[in-house]
Amino acid sequence: MKKLFLILMFIGITNLLNAQSIDFSSIRLNNSIPSIITLTELKSLNIKIDSIKAIPVEMDMATFDSIVYVGKTYFEYYKNIDKCVLSVVDFDQVSTELIIGKMKFNNTITISEVSKYFNLDCSSFKSARIYRNKATYKSCEIPISFKGEMTDSRMILFFLNEKLSRIDFSNDS
């Protein structure tokens, strides 16, 4: 009985420590584009799709079929289910804001502000490089849930000159 109590206590503490996450289903790009959308719906919105490209050679292990670019931001497109899944938000003139619940992220958000939002996961930052980009960023990772269930995915925030520059959504499974 004592062992069961300790196990339950450990699970409870672990859940509290991992409670800080963002819900992928609550994300909106420019306050209008959901994180998961059909290609038809994406095309019907009042935004310009810059290109739809085949998977690059360096991503040949990918499970998606192509990449849909809106400015520098892109979605992974899964043809068999007709879904575009937000993968990278690169803040530019097209992708100006990412809404997650009541939080707003854009290129004016500072490391200090993010540390206040996510004090467990963004209390310290790592040095990071992005493929084909010469800049060195500071980054932190935040767990992602989907409709209340924890996932293996992470939201990775990249800062350049102390300001938010890019957000990647990574699936570790």
C-alpha positions as CSV (number, residue, x, y, z in Angstrom):
1,M,0.0,0.0,0.0
2,K,2.8,2.4,0.9
3,K,4.5,1.6,-2.5
4,L,1.3,2.3,-4.4
5,F,0.9,5.6,-2.5
6,L,4.5,6.6,-3.5
7,I,3.9,5.7,-7.1
8,L,0.6,7.8,-7.2
9,M,2.4,10.7,-5.5
10,F,5.2,10.5,-8.1
11,I,2.7,10.5,-10.9
12,G,0.9,13.5,-9.4
13,I,4.1,15.5,-9.0
14,T,5.2,14.6,-12.6
15,N,1.8,15.7,-13.9
16,L,2.2,19.0,-12.1
17,L,5.6,19.6,-13.5
18,N,4.4,18.8,-17.0
19,A,1.2,20.8,-16.7
20,Q,2.8,23.8,-18.5
21,S,2.1,23.2,-22.1
22,I,0.3,24.7,-25.1
23,D,-2.7,23.2,-26.8
24,F,-2.0,22.8,-30.6
25,S,-5.7,22.9,-31.3
26,S,-5.9,26.4,-29.8
27,I,-3.3,27.9,-32.2
28,R,-4.3,30.5,-34.8
29,L,-1.9,32.1,-37.3
30,N,-2.7,35.8,-37.9
31,N,-5.7,35.1,-35.6
32,S,-7.6,33.4,-38.5
33,I,-5.7,30.3,-39.7
34,P,-6.0,27.2,-37.5
35,S,-3.0,25.0,-36.9
36,I,-4.7,22.2,-38.8
37,I,-6.7,23.1,-41.9
38,T,-7.6,21.5,-45.2
39,L,-5.8,22.8,-48.3
40,T,-9.2,23.8,-49.8
41,E,-10.0,25.9,-46.7
42,L,-6.5,27.4,-46.7
43,K,-6.9,28.4,-50.3
44,S,-10.3,29.9,-49.6
45,L,-8.9,32.3,-46.9
46,N,-7.9,35.8,-47.9
47,I,-4.2,35.0,-47.9
48,K,-1.7,34.3,-50.6
49,I,-0.2,30.8,-50.8
50,D,3.3,31.5,-52.1
51,S,4.0,27.9,-53.2
52,I,3.4,24.3,-52.7
53,K,6.7,22.3,-53.0
54,A,7.7,18.7,-53.0
55,I,9.6,17.5,-49.9
56,P,13.3,18.5,-50.1
57,V,15.9,15.8,-50.3
58,E,17.1,16.6,-46.7
59,M,13.6,15.8,-45.5
60,D,13.2,12.5,-47.4
61,M,12.1,10.6,-44.2
62,A,9.1,12.9,-43.8
63,T,5.6,11.4,-43.7
64,F,3.9,14.4,-45.3
65,D,3.6,14.8,-49.0
66,S,4.5,18.4,-49.7
67,I,5.1,21.8,-48.1
68,V,2.7,24.7,-48.4
69,Y,4.4,28.1,-48.0
70,V,2.6,31.3,-46.8
71,G,5.5,33.7,-46.8
72,K,8.3,32.0,-45.0
73,T,5.9,30.2,-42.8
74,Y,4.9,26.7,-43.9
75,F,2.5,23.9,-43.3
76,E,3.2,20.2,-43.9
77,Y,0.5,18.8,-46.3
78,Y,-0.8,15.3,-46.0
79,K,-2.6,14.5,-49.3
80,N,-4.4,11.3,-48.2
81,I,-6.3,13.2,-45.4
82,D,-6.2,16.6,-47.1
83,K,-4.7,18.3,-44.0
84,C,-2.2,21.1,-43.7
85,V,-0.5,21.1,-40.3
86,L,1.4,24.2,-39.2
87,S,5.1,23.4,-38.9
88,V,7.1,26.6,-38.9
89,V,6.1,30.2,-38.2
90,D,8.8,32.6,-39.5
91,F,7.6,36.1,-38.5
92,D,7.6,38.3,-41.6
93,Q,5.2,40.7,-43.4
94,V,2.8,37.8,-44.1
95,S,2.9,35.9,-40.8
96,T,2.7,38.6,-38.2
97,E,1.2,37.0,-35.2
98,L,0.5,33.6,-33.6
99,I,-2.3,33.3,-31.1
100,I,-2.2,30.5,-28.6
101,G,-5.3,30.7,-26.4
102,K,-5.1,34.2,-24.9
103,M,-1.4,34.6,-25.6
104,K,-0.1,36.6,-28.6
105,F,3.3,35.9,-30.1
106,N,5.0,38.1,-32.7
107,N,8.5,39.5,-33.5
108,T,8.3,42.0,-30.6
109,I,8.0,39.4,-27.9
110,T,11.2,39.2,-25.8
111,I,12.9,36.4,-24.0
112,S,11.9,38.0,-20.7
113,E,8.2,38.0,-21.6
114,V,8.3,34.3,-22.7
115,S,10.2,33.4,-19.5
116,K,7.2,34.8,-17.6
117,Y,4.7,32.9,-19.6
118,F,6.6,29.6,-19.5
119,N,8.8,29.9,-16.4
120,L,9.4,26.1,-16.2
121,D,10.4,25.4,-19.8
122,C,11.9,28.7,-20.7
123,S,13.8,29.6,-17.6
124,S,17.0,29.0,-19.5
125,F,17.8,29.0,-23.2
126,K,20.1,27.0,-25.5
127,S,22.2,28.2,-28.3
128,A,20.7,27.0,-31.6
129,R,21.3,27.0,-35.3
130,I,18.7,26.6,-38.1
131,Y,19.6,24.6,-41.2
132,R,20.9,27.0,-44.0
133,N,20.9,30.0,-41.7
134,K,24.1,31.6,-40.5
135,A,22.5,33.2,-37.4
136,T,22.9,31.8,-33.9
137,Y,19.6,31.8,-32.0
138,K,18.6,31.3,-28.4
139,S,15.9,28.7,-28.0
140,C,13.6,27.0,-25.6
141,E,11.0,24.2,-25.9
142,I,7.5,24.0,-24.6
143,P,5.4,20.7,-24.5
144,I,2.4,20.5,-26.7
145,S,-0.9,19.0,-25.9
146,F,-3.8,18.3,-28.3
147,K,-7.4,18.7,-27.1
148,G,-6.2,18.2,-23.5
149,E,-3.9,15.2,-24.1
150,M,-0.2,15.5,-23.8
151,T,1.8,14.6,-26.9
152,D,5.5,14.0,-27.8
153,S,5.5,17.2,-29.7
154,R,7.2,20.5,-28.7
155,M,6.9,24.1,-29.7
156,I,10.4,25.5,-30.2
157,L,10.9,29.3,-29.8
158,F,13.8,30.9,-31.6
159,F,15.1,34.3,-30.5
160,L,17.4,36.6,-32.4
161,N,18.7,39.7,-30.7
162,E,16.5,39.0,-27.7
163,K,13.3,39.1,-29.9
164,L,11.1,36.2,-31.1
165,S,12.0,35.4,-34.7
166,R,10.6,31.9,-35.4
167,I,8.5,29.1,-33.9
168,D,8.9,25.5,-35.0
169,F,6.6,22.6,-34.1
170,S,8.5,19.4,-33.7
171,N,7.1,15.9,-33.3
172,D,9.7,13.6,-31.5
173,S,7.8,10.4,-32.0
